[in-house]
Amino acid sequence: MKYSKCPRHLFEFMKYLLPLLLGLVLLTACKKAVIPAPLTHKGVWQATSFQVKDSIVTMDVSNITLELKNNSRYSFVNNIGQVEAGTFVVSDSLLVVTDTTLMPSVEKAMQITGITADSLVLRMNFGGKEAWMHFAKKHQSQ
């Protein structure tokens, strides 16, 4: 079978038509997937408990807050109202903060061991002992 009798522009047209039709079929066949919003560490977090090794510490954690802002800045208020602030970065499961309120600045790393839309668990070193701080996300009033 010789193709010389068909006009050359018909072959050119068919060369582009097939991928176009295939693309249209794929687009119409795909259902719109509902993708949940990714979990984010950013926001204002209120401490709910503090655990050192196997025991829950009895200190009042209601004043402890951690704010992680969109501009990679953070602020932390401890249980006696002292404030630390600076920059942060999340790398894999590590939250690394650099407290720039001190000179020289101090860098600390904590492991994010749990995160949901409304909870955060950080594993850290507290006085040479393994510790975990549990947080609940504070929701902004509307």
N, C-alpha and C positions, 0 to 999 in steps of 0.2 A: 504494500500500500504506500503510495507516494503522497506526501503532503504538499507537494508543489502546487496543486490546484487550489488549495485554500489560501486566501489572502494572508499575508504576513501579519497584518494588524490584528487579525482574529486570534492568532497565537499569542501575541503580546497582550491582548485583552484577557484571554483565558489565564495567562500567567499571573495576572493580578487579581482576577475574579475569584479564583479558588481560595487563596488565603483570606480574602475579604469575607467570603461566605463562611469559611471555617471560623473566623473570629466572631462573626455575628451569631453563629450557632452557639459558640461557647459562652458568649455574653448573655444570651437569653436563657441558656440552660442553667447558669449559675444562680443559686438563690442568694439573696442578700443575707449574709451572716451577721448576727448580733454579736459583736465583740465587746466583752466587758472592758471597762476602763482599767488601765494598769494600776496595780497597787503602787501607792506612792508613800515615801517616807516624809514628804514635806507636809508641814502643817504645825499645829500647836498640840503638844502631847502633855497630858497630865499623868503624873506617876500614880499608880494604884497600889503597888507593893514593891518591896525590896527584899531580896533573899541573898544571904551570904552562906555559901556551901549548902547545907541541908536545913538551915533554919531561917524562918521569916524574921526579919528585923522589926522590932516593935516601935521604931521611930515613926513620927507623924510624917507621912509623905504627901499630904494634901497640898503643901506649898510648892512641891517640886514640879517644875515645868520645863519642857524642852521645846523650843521653836526652831524649826528648820524651814528657812525661807527659800523662795524660788531663785534668789540671786546668790545662792551658796553661802549665805550668812546664817549664823545660828546664835541663839541665846539660851542660856541654861540658868535657872534659879534653883538653888539647893534648898534643903529643908529649913535653914536658918536665914534665908533671904539673900544670901550672897549671890551676885550675878557674875557669870562668866559669859563671854561673847567672842565671836570671831568668825572664822570661815570653816566650812566643812566640805567633805567630798565623800561620796559613797563609791566604793570599789569592790565589786563582787558582793560579799556579805559583810564587808567592813564599813563602819561609819568612823571616819577619821576627822576629828575636830582639832582646830588650832586656836587656842585661847590667846587672843591678841590684846587682852586687857592687862596681861603681865609682860614685863620686859626682863629677860628675853621671852618670847612667846613660847607656849607649851603645847605640844601635840599629844593627843590621846587617841587611842584606837579602841573601838568597841565592836563586838560582833553582833550583827542583827540575826538573832536566832529564831525570830518569829515576827511575821507582819501580816495583818489583815487590813481591811478597809478601816477598822476602828481600833486596832490594837497593835502594839509594838513591844517587843521584848529585846533588851540589850544585855549581852553578856560582857562582863568587864572584870578588871582586877581592882579589888577594893582592899587596900592595906595588905597586899600580898595574898589575898584569898580570892577565889573565884566567886563572882556575884552576878545576880541578874536583877535588872530593874524592869518592871512591867508598867506599861503606859496605856492609857486610853486616849483616843483622839478627841480633842475638844472641838465641838461643832460651833461654828460661828452663828450667833443669833441673827435672825433675818428681819 
